[in-house]
Amino acid sequence: MSTPGCYVARFDDGSEAVRVIDPDGAEINDDDATCISDMLGELLDELSRRGFDATSAVFAINRRTDGTP
């Protein structure tokens, strides 16, 4: 994810993993997407222990390289 863009991450029931996709639905498998998947997987594990339904979660990640929030 070295360029600005919007990325979507969600828990995939079939693979039991977090998938990271672009807005058009194409899967992203670069190093940044792997990191996002791992970190969100840990978050969802903790939330699941507290009764949260991981399959209902959708995360949108907007990346900007100009430093604006």
N, CA, C and O atoms as CSV, one atom per row, in Angstrom:
chain,resi,resn,atom,element,x,y,z
A,1,MET,N,N,0.825,-1.180,0.000
A,1,MET,CA,C,0.000,0.000,0.000
A,1,MET,C,C,0.871,1.246,0.000
A,1,MET,O,O,0.751,2.077,0.900
A,2,SER,N,N,1.704,1.387,-0.942
A,2,SER,CA,C,2.600,2.533,-0.966
A,2,SER,C,C,1.968,3.756,-1.610
A,2,SER,O,O,2.559,4.836,-1.580
A,3,THR,N,N,0.799,3.618,-2.184
A,3,THR,CA,C,0.117,4.744,-2.803
A,3,THR,C,C,-1.186,5.002,-2.077
A,3,THR,O,O,-1.734,4.100,-1.443
A,4,PRO,N,N,-1.694,6.236,-2.163
A,4,PRO,CA,C,-2.968,6.531,-1.498
A,4,PRO,C,C,-4.076,5.648,-2.050
A,4,PRO,O,O,-4.030,5.219,-3.203
A,5,GLY,N,N,-5.059,5.386,-1.225
A,5,GLY,CA,C,-6.187,4.598,-1.680
A,5,GLY,C,C,-7.069,4.173,-0.544
A,5,GLY,O,O,-6.781,4.439,0.623
A,6,CYS,N,N,-8.140,3.514,-0.891
A,6,CYS,CA,C,-9.065,2.984,0.101
A,6,CYS,C,C,-9.003,1.469,0.032
A,6,CYS,O,O,-9.089,0.878,-1.044
A,7,TYR,N,N,-8.854,0.853,1.187
A,7,TYR,CA,C,-8.774,-0.594,1.271
A,7,TYR,C,C,-9.812,-1.071,2.265
A,7,TYR,O,O,-10.076,-0.395,3.259
A,8,VAL,N,N,-10.397,-2.215,2.015
A,8,VAL,CA,C,-11.449,-2.761,2.848
A,8,VAL,C,C,-10.968,-4.086,3.417
A,8,VAL,O,O,-10.396,-4.906,2.698
A,9,ALA,N,N,-11.198,-4.294,4.695
A,9,ALA,CA,C,-10.810,-5.548,5.336
A,9,ALA,C,C,-12.035,-6.124,6.038
A,9,ALA,O,O,-12.804,-5.409,6.680
A,10,ARG,N,N,-12.192,-7.433,5.896
A,10,ARG,CA,C,-13.303,-8.105,6.579
A,10,ARG,C,C,-12.925,-9.539,6.877
A,10,ARG,O,O,-12.087,-10.132,6.198
A,11,PHE,N,N,-13.554,-10.088,7.902
A,11,PHE,CA,C,-13.333,-11.464,8.307
A,11,PHE,C,C,-13.989,-12.382,7.289
A,11,PHE,O,O,-15.153,-12.188,6.940
A,12,ASP,N,N,-13.256,-13.380,6.808
A,12,ASP,CA,C,-13.783,-14.350,5.856
A,12,ASP,C,C,-14.102,-15.634,6.609
A,12,ASP,O,O,-13.202,-16.331,7.077
A,13,ASP,N,N,-15.380,-15.936,6.720
A,13,ASP,CA,C,-15.834,-17.109,7.467
A,13,ASP,C,C,-15.222,-18.410,6.951
A,13,ASP,O,O,-14.884,-19.297,7.735
A,14,GLY,N,N,-15.084,-18.516,5.647
A,14,GLY,CA,C,-14.586,-19.755,5.063
A,14,GLY,C,C,-13.136,-20.039,5.399
A,14,GLY,O,O,-12.779,-21.175,5.711
A,15,SER,N,N,-12.299,-19.017,5.337
A,15,SER,CA,C,-10.869,-19.218,5.585
A,15,SER,C,C,-10.464,-18.884,7.013
A,15,SER,O,O,-9.321,-19.116,7.407
A,16,GLU,N,N,-11.394,-18.340,7.788
A,16,GLU,CA,C,-11.109,-17.936,9.172
A,16,GLU,C,C,-9.993,-16.901,9.235
A,16,GLU,O,O,-9.230,-16.877,10.200
A,17,ALA,N,N,-9.885,-16.044,8.221
A,17,ALA,CA,C,-8.841,-15.021,8.161
A,17,ALA,C,C,-9.469,-13.696,7.756
A,17,ALA,O,O,-10.610,-13.649,7.297
A,18,VAL,N,N,-8.714,-12.628,7.930
A,18,VAL,CA,C,-9.155,-11.308,7.495
A,18,VAL,C,C,-8.643,-11.098,6.071
A,18,VAL,O,O,-7.446,-11.221,5.810
A,19,ARG,N,N,-9.551,-10.782,5.157
A,19,ARG,CA,C,-9.190,-10.505,3.762
A,19,ARG,C,C,-9.101,-9.001,3.576
A,19,ARG,O,O,-9.925,-8.259,4.111
A,20,VAL,N,N,-8.113,-8.548,2.827
A,20,VAL,CA,C,-7.956,-7.139,2.504
A,20,VAL,C,C,-8.176,-7.003,0.997
A,20,VAL,O,O,-7.512,-7.658,0.195
A,21,ILE,N,N,-9.123,-6.138,0.634
A,21,ILE,CA,C,-9.478,-5.966,-0.776
A,21,ILE,C,C,-9.480,-4.488,-1.142
A,21,ILE,O,O,-9.549,-3.624,-0.268
A,22,ASP,N,N,-9.404,-4.204,-2.438
A,22,ASP,CA,C,-9.549,-2.824,-2.889
A,22,ASP,C,C,-11.038,-2.534,-3.070
A,22,ASP,O,O,-11.848,-3.456,-2.976
A,23,PRO,N,N,-11.423,-1.282,-3.326
A,23,PRO,CA,C,-12.847,-0.945,-3.433
A,23,PRO,C,C,-13.584,-1.714,-4.536
A,23,PRO,O,O,-14.811,-1.817,-4.501
A,24,ASP,N,N,-12.847,-2.251,-5.511
A,24,ASP,CA,C,-13.483,-3.023,-6.582
A,24,ASP,C,C,-13.613,-4.498,-6.239
A,24,ASP,O,O,-14.171,-5.269,-7.020
A,25,GLY,N,N,-13.103,-4.899,-5.081
A,25,GLY,CA,C,-13.223,-6.281,-4.638
A,25,GLY,C,C,-12.043,-7.171,-4.952
A,25,GLY,O,O,-12.074,-8.363,-4.644
A,26,ALA,N,N,-10.991,-6.618,-5.566
A,26,ALA,CA,C,-9.802,-7.414,-5.861
A,26,ALA,C,C,-8.970,-7.574,-4.593
A,26,ALA,O,O,-8.711,-6.602,-3.883
A,27,GLU,N,N,-8.557,-8.802,-4.315
A,27,GLU,CA,C,-7.776,-9.059,-3.098
A,27,GLU,C,C,-6.381,-8.454,-3.215
A,27,GLU,O,O,-5.757,-8.493,-4.275
A,28,ILE,N,N,-5.905,-7.893,-2.101
A,28,ILE,CA,C,-4.575,-7.304,-2.011
A,28,ILE,C,C,-3.738,-8.228,-1.134
A,28,ILE,O,O,-4.163,-8.598,-0.039
A,29,ASN,N,N,-2.556,-8.602,-1.607
A,29,ASN,CA,C,-1.715,-9.548,-0.867
A,29,ASN,C,C,-0.310,-9.029,-0.612
A,29,ASN,O,O,0.604,-9.825,-0.392
A,30,ASP,N,N,-0.111,-7.702,-0.636
A,30,ASP,CA,C,1.237,-7.184,-0.400
A,30,ASP,C,C,1.563,-7.203,1.098
A,30,ASP,O,O,0.741,-7.625,1.911
A,31,ASP,N,N,2.763,-6.747,1.455
A,31,ASP,CA,C,3.196,-6.774,2.857
A,31,ASP,C,C,2.298,-5.950,3.768
A,31,ASP,O,O,2.009,-6.357,4.894
A,32,ASP,N,N,1.854,-4.786,3.282
A,32,ASP,CA,C,0.981,-3.944,4.111
A,32,ASP,C,C,-0.355,-4.630,4.362
A,32,ASP,O,O,-0.879,-4.579,5.475
A,33,ALA,N,N,-0.907,-5.267,3.344
A,33,ALA,CA,C,-2.179,-5.975,3.507
A,33,ALA,C,C,-2.027,-7.130,4.487
A,33,ALA,O,O,-2.936,-7.400,5.272
A,34,THR,N,N,-0.894,-7.808,4.450
A,34,THR,CA,C,-0.635,-8.897,5.389
A,34,THR,C,C,-0.588,-8.363,6.819
A,34,THR,O,O,-1.144,-8.974,7.731
A,35,CYS,N,N,0.068,-7.236,7.012
A,35,CYS,CA,C,0.149,-6.611,8.331
A,35,CYS,C,C,-1.249,-6.208,8.821
A,35,CYS,O,O,-1.605,-6.468,9.970
A,36,ILE,N,N,-2.028,-5.579,7.953
A,36,ILE,CA,C,-3.396,-5.176,8.311
A,36,ILE,C,C,-4.216,-6.404,8.690
A,36,ILE,O,O,-4.935,-6.390,9.689
A,37,SER,N,N,-4.111,-7.452,7.904
A,37,SER,CA,C,-4.853,-8.681,8.171
A,37,SER,C,C,-4.479,-9.265,9.529
A,37,SER,O,O,-5.351,-9.658,10.304
A,38,ASP,N,N,-3.182,-9.320,9.813
A,38,ASP,CA,C,-2.722,-9.872,11.098
A,38,ASP,C,C,-3.216,-9.032,12.272
A,38,ASP,O,O,-3.727,-9.572,13.252
A,39,MET,N,N,-3.064,-7.722,12.174
A,39,MET,CA,C,-3.459,-6.834,13.277
A,39,MET,C,C,-4.973,-6.864,13.504
A,39,MET,O,O,-5.427,-6.924,14.647
A,40,LEU,N,N,-5.748,-6.824,12.432
A,40,LEU,CA,C,-7.202,-6.863,12.591
A,40,LEU,C,C,-7.654,-8.236,13.070
A,40,LEU,O,O,-8.650,-8.351,13.785
A,41,GLY,N,N,-6.930,-9.268,12.681
A,41,GLY,CA,C,-7.238,-10.612,13.183
A,41,GLY,C,C,-7.095,-10.674,14.696
A,41,GLY,O,O,-7.934,-11.263,15.378
A,42,GLU,N,N,-6.036,-10.069,15.219
A,42,GLU,CA,C,-5.844,-10.022,16.670
A,42,GLU,C,C,-6.954,-9.231,17.346
A,42,GLU,O,O,-7.465,-9.634,18.391
A,43,LEU,N,N,-7.325,-8.104,16.747
A,43,LEU,CA,C,-8.416,-7.294,17.291
A,43,LEU,C,C,-9.720,-8.087,17.316
A,43,LEU,O,O,-10.434,-8.083,18.318
A,44,LEU,N,N,-10.027,-8.764,16.218
A,44,LEU,CA,C,-11.265,-9.541,16.147
A,44,LEU,C,C,-11.249,-10.719,17.119
A,44,LEU,O,O,-12.291,-11.072,17.671
A,45,ASP,N,N,-10.081,-11.334,17.338
A,45,ASP,CA,C,-9.993,-12.407,18.343
A,45,ASP,C,C,-10.389,-11.884,19.707
A,45,ASP,O,O,-11.164,-12.516,20.423
A,46,GLU,N,N,-9.851,-10.719,20.067
A,46,GLU,CA,C,-10.171,-10.138,21.373
A,46,GLU,C,C,-11.655,-9.756,21.447
A,46,GLU,O,O,-12.316,-10.014,22.453
A,47,LEU,N,N,-12.164,-9.152,20.396
A,47,LEU,CA,C,-13.579,-8.787,20.394
A,47,LEU,C,C,-14.474,-10.021,20.476
A,47,LEU,O,O,-15.508,-9.996,21.143
A,48,SER,N,N,-14.080,-11.097,19.802
A,48,SER,CA,C,-14.867,-12.339,19.839
A,48,SER,C,C,-14.942,-12.892,21.259
A,48,SER,O,O,-15.975,-13.419,21.672
A,49,ARG,N,N,-13.845,-12.770,22.005
A,49,ARG,CA,C,-13.860,-13.220,23.399
A,49,ARG,C,C,-14.864,-12.422,24.231
A,49,ARG,O,O,-15.316,-12.877,25.282
A,50,ARG,N,N,-15.201,-11.243,23.750
A,50,ARG,CA,C,-16.155,-10.388,24.465
A,50,ARG,C,C,-17.556,-10.461,23.863
A,50,ARG,O,O,-18.433,-9.677,24.228
A,51,GLY,N,N,-17.770,-11.415,22.929
A,51,GLY,CA,C,-19.093,-11.647,22.382
A,51,GLY,C,C,-19.401,-10.937,21.077
A,51,GLY,O,O,-20.541,-10.977,20.614
A,52,PHE,N,N,-18.419,-10.291,20.474
A,52,PHE,CA,C,-18.620,-9.575,19.219
A,52,PHE,C,C,-18.647,-10.562,18.059
A,52,PHE,O,O,-17.829,-11.480,18.012
A,53,ASP,N,N,-19.570,-10.384,17.130
A,53,ASP,CA,C,-19.663,-11.247,15.951
A,53,ASP,C,C,-18.699,-10.739,14.880
A,53,ASP,O,O,-18.968,-9.732,14.225
A,54,ALA,N,N,-17.587,-11.430,14.706
A,54,ALA,CA,C,-16.543,-10.994,13.775
A,54,ALA,C,C,-17.041,-10.904,12.337
A,54,ALA,O,O,-16.538,-10.090,11.562
A,55,THR,N,N,-18.014,-11.719,11.972
A,55,THR,CA,C,-18.494,-11.696,10.590
A,55,THR,C,C,-19.263,-10.425,10.264
A,55,THR,O,O,-19.522,-10.144,9.093
A,56,SER,N,N,-19.631,-9.656,11.279
A,56,SER,CA,C,-20.365,-8.413,11.038
A,56,SER,C,C,-19.444,-7.209,10.868
A,56,SER,O,O,-19.915,-6.110,10.573
A,57,ALA,N,N,-18.134,-7.402,11.051
A,57,ALA,CA,C,-17.191,-6.285,11.015
A,57,ALA,C,C,-16.652,-6.042,9.603
A,57,ALA,O,O,-16.262,-6.969,8.895
A,58,VAL,N,N,-16.644,-4.777,9.227
A,58,VAL,CA,C,-16.017,-4.347,7.980
A,58,VAL,C,C,-15.174,-3.132,8.316
A,58,VAL,O,O,-15.674,-2.177,8.911
A,59,PHE,N,N,-13.904,-3.152,7.945
A,59,PHE,CA,C,-12.985,-2.058,8.228
A,59,PHE,C,C,-12.604,-1.387,6.922
A,59,PHE,O,O,-12.220,-2.059,5.966
A,60,ALA,N,N,-12.707,-0.066,6.875
A,60,ALA,CA,C,-12.257,0.702,5.710
A,60,ALA,C,C,-10.995,1.458,6.108
A,60,ALA,O,O,-10.984,2.188,7.099
A,61,ILE,N,N,-9.940,1.279,5.331
A,61,ILE,CA,C,-8.658,1.915,5.616
A,61,ILE,C,C,-8.356,2.891,4.499
A,61,ILE,O,O,-8.203,2.490,3.346
A,62,ASN,N,N,-8.269,4.169,4.831
A,62,ASN,CA,C,-7.922,5.180,3.859
A,62,ASN,C,C,-6.479,5.566,4.099
A,62,ASN,O,O,-6.119,6.024,5.183
A,63,ARG,N,N,-5.657,5.378,3.083
A,63,ARG,CA,C,-4.238,5.701,3.223
A,63,ARG,C,C,-3.928,6.955,2.413
A,63,ARG,O,O,-4.277,7.069,1.238
A,64,ARG,N,N,-3.267,7.881,3.079
A,64,ARG,CA,C,-2.839,9.116,2.414
A,64,ARG,C,C,-1.345,9.260,2.610
A,64,ARG,O,O,-0.820,8.944,3.678
A,65,THR,N,N,-0.664,9.730,1.594
A,65,THR,CA,C,0.774,9.916,1.720
A,65,THR,C,C,1.148,11.382,1.937
A,65,THR,O,O,2.325,11.707,2.092
A,66,ASP,N,N,0.141,12.275,1.947
A,66,ASP,CA,C,0.461,13.698,2.103
A,66,ASP,C,C,0.503,14.141,3.554
A,66,ASP,O,O,0.731,15.320,3.827
A,67,GLY,N,N,0.287,13.218,4.500
A,67,GLY,CA,C,0.384,13.541,5.905
A,67,GLY,C,C,-0.878,14.126,6.521
A,67,GLY,O,O,-0.885,14.433,7.713
A,68,THR,N,N,-1.947,14.291,5.744
A,68,THR,CA,C,-3.181,14.845,6.298
A,68,THR,C,C,-3.928,13.751,7.061
A,68,THR,O,O,-3.852,12.578,6.697
A,69,PRO,N,N,-4.646,14.131,8.117
A,69,PRO,CA,C,-5.386,13.145,8.899
A,69,PRO,C,C,-6.620,12.651,8.178
A,69,PRO,O,O,-7.351,11.814,8.708
